[in-house]
Amino acid sequence: MAIIITDECINCGACEPECPNTAIYEGGESWKYKDGTSLVDDKIAMPNGIEINANEEQTPISDEFYFIAPDKCTECVGFHEEPQCAAVCPVDCCVPDDDYVETEDELLTKQAFLHK
C-alpha cells in the first residue's frame, strides 16, 4: 500500500528529503519516474504492468500541498522499518492509501525495480 498525504498537510516539507524513492513532491511540481531512481529508459513496464516513460514529466497530483507519486512509493520497504514521511510528519497527514494496496513482496519487487 502506498502512503498518501492528506489535505491536512501544512506544507512544511519535512517529508520530502526523507523519501528514499524521491516519490514526494511539492504541490504543483511536475515529476518524473526517473527522479531519484535508476530508471532511465523512455519505455518501461512497471512491476504492476503499467507502461511508463521514465523521462516524461508527469502532471502534479496536487496543486495545493505535498503529494506522493504512488507508483514510486514503497512505504520505505527495503530501506527502513516504517515509512519515513509518516515518522517525521508533525501533523500526521502521511497515511496509508487504501487505493494502492500492495503486499510486502510487491513493495520489495517495486523497490528492487526502482533501484536496479
C-alpha positions in Angstrom: 0.0 0.0 0.0 1.3 3.4 -0.8 1.2 6.4 1.5 -0.9 9.4 0.7 -0.6 12.9 2.1 -3.9 14.3 3.2 -5.3 17.8 2.8 -4.3 18.4 6.4 -0.7 18.9 5.1 0.8 22.2 6.3 3.4 22.2 3.5 6.3 22.1 6.0 8.4 19.9 3.6 9.7 17.7 6.4 8.7 14.5 4.4 10.3 15.3 1.1 14.0 14.7 1.9 13.2 11.6 3.9 11.8 9.6 0.9 14.4 7.1 -0.4 12.5 6.8 -3.7 12.1 10.5 -4.3 8.3 9.9 -4.5 7.3 13.1 -2.6 6.9 16.4 -4.4 5.8 19.9 -3.5 2.3 20.8 -4.6 2.2 22.0 -8.2 5.5 20.4 -9.1 5.7 18.1 -12.1 7.7 15.0 -11.5 9.4 12.1 -13.4 9.7 8.4 -12.7 13.4 8.7 -13.1 13.8 11.2 -10.2 15.9 9.5 -7.5 15.7 6.1 -9.2 17.8 4.1 -11.6 15.0 4.3 -14.3 16.3 6.0 -17.4 14.6 4.4 -20.4 11.8 6.0 -22.4 9.6 2.9 -22.4 9.4 0.8 -19.2 6.9 -1.7 -17.9 6.5 -1.2 -14.1 6.1 -4.3 -12.0 2.3 -3.6 -11.8 2.2 -3.8 -15.7 1.8 0.0 -16.2 3.9 1.2 -19.1 5.7 4.5 -18.5 8.3 6.8 -19.9 10.8 7.4 -17.1 11.9 10.7 -18.7 8.5 12.2 -19.3 7.2 14.9 -17.0 4.1 13.8 -15.1 1.2 16.1 -14.0 1.3 17.1 -10.3 -1.1 15.1 -8.2 -1.9 18.1 -6.1 -1.5 21.8 -6.6 -2.2 22.7 -3.0 0.1 20.5 -0.9 2.9 18.0 -1.0 2.0 14.7 -2.7 3.3 11.2 -3.1 3.6 9.5 -6.5 2.0 6.1 -5.6 3.8 4.1 -8.3 7.1 5.2 -6.7 6.1 4.7 -3.1 7.3 1.5 -1.4 6.4 2.6 2.1 10.1 2.6 2.7 10.1 -1.2 2.5 13.6 -2.3 1.6 15.1 0.8 3.2 13.5 1.4 6.7 11.3 -0.3 9.2 8.5 2.3 8.8 7.5 5.0 6.3 9.8 7.9 7.0 7.4 10.5 5.7 4.9 9.4 8.4 7.6 9.3 11.0 8.6 12.9 10.5 5.3 14.5 9.7 4.3 17.0 12.5 0.6 16.8 11.7 0.3 13.0 11.0 -1.1 13.6 7.4 1.0 10.8 5.8 -1.3 7.8 6.0 -1.8 4.5 4.1 -3.6 5.0 0.8 -6.4 2.4 0.5 -6.5 2.9 -3.3 -3.0 1.4 -3.6 -2.9 -1.8 -1.5 0.3 -3.9 -2.1 1.8 -6.8 -0.2 5.3 -6.6 1.3 6.6 -8.8 -1.6 5.1 -6.4 -4.1 6.7 -3.5 -2.4 10.1 -5.2 -2.3 9.7 -6.0 -6.0 8.9 -2.4 -6.8 11.9 -1.2 -4.6 14.3 -3.5 -6.5 12.9 -2.3 -9.8 13.2 1.3 -9.0 16.8 0.9 -7.8 18.4 -1.7 -10.0 
